């Protein structure tokens, strides 16, 4: 199911907005061959997000990272919870 570009951009922004509450800093870099990933540097968590990948790949990466996080104390839009498989 393909979402419109605007809807995908909004979804991406909603996912990105969750990261500060989880103490994850986003770094937008040019990465070859990958959408990016989560890493730890000097005790801080960073998410490397490739600037040159399609929005849907960024959404997939963020969803994969966020599915592993405890979001119980964070407000998450119902549509985003559904995307993360945490609906209900």
DANORTA-V914962 format. One record per backbone hydrogen bond with DSSP energy under -0.5 kcal/mol. NH is the residue of the N-H (numbers start at 1). CO is the residue of the C=O. If there is no record, write none. Layout:
BEGIN
nh: <NH/NH>
co: <CO/CO>
END
This chain:
BEGIN
nh: <3/8/9/10/11/12/13/14/15/16/17/18/18/19/19/20/21/22/22/23/24/25/25/27/29/29/31/37/39/41/44/45/46/47/48/48/49/49/50/50/51/53/57/58/59/60/61/62/63/64/65/66/67/68/69/71/74/80/81/82/83/84/85/86>
co: <1/4/5/6/7/8/9/10/11/12/13/14/15/15/16/16/18/18/19/20/19/23/45/47/27/49/29/48/46/44/41/23/39/25/37/46/27/47/35/48/29/50/54/54/55/56/57/58/59/60/61/62/63/65/66/69/71/77/77/78/79/80/82/81>
END
